[in-house]
Amino acid sequence: MMLLDVARTLVDGAVREAEEAGLRLAVVVLDQTFTVVYAVRMDGAQRSTYGAAVGKATTALNFTAPSRVMKERILPENRLSMQIADPALMFIGGGAPLVRDGVAIGAIGISGGPEATDAELAERLAASVG
């Protein structure tokens, strides 16, 4: 399956779940070059959710680990230094790498819900790619 097909499936699944839960999200899928492959910002989602979703996906892909995990691993003072060095990083739960056969092929970022919800949904959808 091509990454675009995977991205559509992931985004459509996230939107379906968000609608059922009454959430308004932005969902972004990046390829391994950190380029947006597919994205949606649902009606009613705040403008900032798109940028946050990209940042969460970027962080997950950069470290090949969920952004939630990186938030927990890196001390707050070091997070700030890293964000100064790379402003695209966002240490908030909601990003997860897409790994197939042990190789990161991209990442998903979700923003707009409670952080724990964004993280759980992104990580669960990402796990379905393997």
N, C-alpha and C positions, 0 to 999 in steps of 0.2 A: 504494500500500500504506500502511495506517495505521501510525503509530509503534508501537502495541501489537503488530501483526503482525510488524513489523521486529524489535522487542525479543524476542519469543518465538523468532524464527528465530535471532537472534544468541546468545541465552542457551542455547538447545538445542544449537547448534553448539559453543559453548564447553564445555558439559557433556560432550558426546560426546567431544571431543578430550581433555578432562581425564581421563575414565574410561579411554580408551585409553592415556594416559600414566601412569596411576596417581596422578593429582593429585586433591586435594580443594580445590575453589575456591569462592569466592563470586563471583557475576557480577551486576552491577547495570546497568540501563539507565535513564538520566534523560531527561526531555523538556527542551525548551528553557527551561522555568521552573525547572529544577533539581529537579523532583519525580520520585521513583522511579516508573517505569512498570511495570517488571518486574524481579524479582530472584529469585535462588536461592542458598542456601548448601548445598552438597552435604553429605551425611552424612560425618562425620569431619573437616569443615573447622573450623578454629579459630574461636572466637566472634569474634575481632577481624577476621577476613577480610571480614565484611560492611561494617563501618565503614570499613575501608581501601579497599574497592572503591568505596564511595560517595565517599570523599575523592578518589580518583584520577579518577573520572568528573567530579566537580565541578571539579577543576583543569583537566581537558581541555576542558570546556565553557566555563569562565570565560575561558580564553585562546584557545579555538578551536585548540588544538594538543595533541599527545600530552603526557601528564604527564611522560614520559621526556624529551621535548625541553625542557620547562620546567625540569626538574631540571638539565639541562645549560646552559641559557641564563642562569639566575639564580644569582648568587653565593650561597654558603651563608649569609653574614650577612644578605643581603637576603631570602632564603627565610624565615628566622626572623621578620624584621620583617613580612613579608607574612602569615605564619601567625598572628602576633599580631593583625594587622588583620582577618584572615578565617580563623578556626580551621578552617573547612571545607576549606581547601586542603591537598593532600598532594603533595609533590614527590617522588614515587616512580613509576617506570615501571609501567604497567598501565592507564592511562586513555587514551581516544582519543575525539575528537569524531566525531559522526555528521553528515556533511555531504552535503546533497543540493542540487543546482543552486546550489552556492556558498553555501548558508545552513546554519548549524548547527541541526539539528533535535533534537539531544540529544547524549548521550555514553554510552559504555560504560566500566565499570570492572571490572577483574578482579584478584583477590587470592587468595593461598594457595600459589602456586607460586614458583619462583625469579623474581626481579624481571625478568630478561631474558625469561623465558617468558611471564609475565603481559603484558609490554609487547608482545612479538611477536604474541601471540594477539589482544589487544585491537586493535592497529593493523591487523592483517590482517582481522579481522572488520569493523571500522569501514570499511575501504576497500571492502568488498563492498556497502555501502549506496548509494554514489554512483550 
